[in-house]
Amino acid sequence: MLGKQKGTLLEVQQIDIHGSRFWDIAYCLESAPQQIQRGRIGMESAYANPAPGDKVLLSQVLGVLTKIEKRDE
């Protein structure tokens, strides 16, 4: 399944795995605010400096996080 959903970042941590940098994030979707989800994406797949509390648009393919965009609200 392919789609975009609105959500909020809860935790954000930059990690380095063998020289490749990623964001480890915890987030909740507006459609399920009580359910905390986790994902890891490459830094090129997110906007600069994501932070907890940011309102975002999360792109997923088959439930796997592929992109994070900051929402203007």
C-alpha contacts under 8 A as a table, 3 or more apart, distances in Angstrom:
res1	aa1	res2	aa2	distance
1	M	60	Q	7.80
1	M	61	V	5.63
1	M	62	L	4.64
1	M	63	G	7.10
2	L	59	S	7.71
2	L	60	Q	5.86
2	L	61	V	4.55
2	L	62	L	6.25
2	L	63	G	7.99
3	G	59	S	5.79
3	G	60	Q	5.58
3	G	61	V	6.72
4	K	57	L	6.35
4	K	58	L	5.37
4	K	59	S	4.38
4	K	60	Q	6.30
5	Q	29	L	6.86
5	Q	30	E	7.78
5	Q	57	L	5.58
5	Q	58	L	5.25
5	Q	59	S	6.63
6	K	29	L	5.89
6	K	30	E	5.77
6	K	31	S	7.93
6	K	55	K	7.47
6	K	56	V	5.89
6	K	57	L	4.65
6	K	58	L	6.22
7	G	27	Y	6.77
7	G	28	C	5.50
7	G	29	L	4.03
7	G	30	E	5.12
7	G	55	K	5.98
7	G	56	V	5.34
7	G	57	L	6.17
7	G	58	L	6.82
8	T	27	Y	5.60
8	T	28	C	5.57
8	T	29	L	6.48
8	T	30	E	7.49
8	T	52	P	7.67
8	T	53	G	5.97
8	T	54	D	5.68
8	T	55	K	4.64
8	T	56	V	5.77
9	L	12	V	7.23
9	L	25	I	7.09
9	L	26	A	6.17
9	L	27	Y	4.40
9	L	28	C	6.75
9	L	51	A	6.83
9	L	52	P	4.91
9	L	53	G	5.33
9	L	54	D	5.48
9	L	55	K	6.70
9	L	56	V	7.16
10	L	25	I	7.36
10	L	26	A	5.29
10	L	27	Y	4.96
10	L	28	C	7.20
10	L	51	A	7.97
10	L	52	P	4.71
10	L	53	G	5.96
11	E	25	I	5.41
11	E	26	A	4.89
11	E	27	Y	6.90
11	E	51	A	7.28
11	E	52	P	5.20
12	V	23	W	6.68
12	V	24	D	5.92
12	V	25	I	4.59
12	V	26	A	6.64
12	V	50	P	6.98
12	V	51	A	6.01
12	V	52	P	6.19
13	Q	23	W	5.70
13	Q	24	D	5.16
13	Q	25	I	6.36
14	Q	21	R	7.04
14	Q	22	F	5.82
14	Q	23	W	4.68
14	Q	24	D	6.26
15	I	21	R	5.74
15	I	22	F	5.32
15	I	23	W	6.16
15	I	24	D	6.94
16	D	19	G	5.81
16	D	20	S	5.46
16	D	21	R	4.49
16	D	22	F	6.27
17	I	20	S	5.21
17	I	21	R	6.43
17	I	22	F	7.76
20	S	42	G	7.99
21	R	42	G	6.33
21	R	43	M	6.19
22	F	40	R	6.55
22	F	41	I	5.53
22	F	42	G	4.37
22	F	43	M	5.13
23	W	40	R	5.55
23	W	41	I	5.48
23	W	42	G	6.26
23	W	43	M	6.12
24	D	38	R	7.42
24	D	39	G	5.95
24	D	40	R	4.51
24	D	41	I	6.87
25	I	38	R	5.64
25	I	39	G	5.45
25	I	40	R	6.25
26	A	36	I	6.54
26	A	37	Q	5.59
26	A	38	R	4.40
26	A	39	G	6.58
27	Y	36	I	5.72
27	Y	37	Q	5.35
27	Y	38	R	6.27
28	C	32	A	6.69
28	C	33	P	5.31
28	C	34	Q	7.11
28	C	35	Q	6.02
28	C	36	I	5.03
28	C	37	Q	5.96
29	L	32	A	5.24
29	L	33	P	5.52
29	L	35	Q	7.63
30	E	33	P	5.36
32	A	35	Q	5.64
33	P	36	I	7.47
39	G	64	V	7.45
39	G	65	L	6.02
40	R	65	L	7.18
41	I	45	S	6.36
41	I	46	A	7.65
41	I	65	L	6.93
41	I	66	T	6.49
41	I	67	K	7.20
42	G	45	S	5.47
42	G	46	A	7.40
43	M	46	A	5.65
43	M	47	Y	7.91
44	E	47	Y	7.66
45	S	66	T	6.82
45	S	67	K	4.88
45	S	68	I	6.43
46	A	50	P	7.53
46	A	67	K	5.88
46	A	68	I	4.81
46	A	69	E	6.23
47	Y	50	P	6.51
47	Y	68	I	6.86
47	Y	69	E	6.10
47	Y	70	K	6.85
50	P	54	D	6.99
51	A	54	D	5.82
54	D	70	K	7.07
55	K	70	K	6.20
55	K	71	R	5.62
55	K	72	D	7.84
55	K	73	E	7.71
56	V	68	I	6.50
56	V	69	E	5.50
56	V	70	K	4.44
56	V	71	R	4.96
57	L	68	I	5.84
57	L	69	E	5.08
57	L	70	K	6.23
57	L	71	R	6.24
58	L	65	L	7.02
58	L	66	T	7.69
58	L	67	K	5.97
58	L	68	I	4.84
58	L	69	E	6.57
59	S	65	L	6.01
59	S	66	T	5.54
59	S	67	K	5.01
59	S	68	I	6.38
60	Q	63	G	5.48
60	Q	64	V	5.16
60	Q	65	L	4.48
60	Q	66	T	5.34
60	Q	67	K	7.16
61	V	64	V	5.24
61	V	65	L	6.68
61	V	66	T	6.84
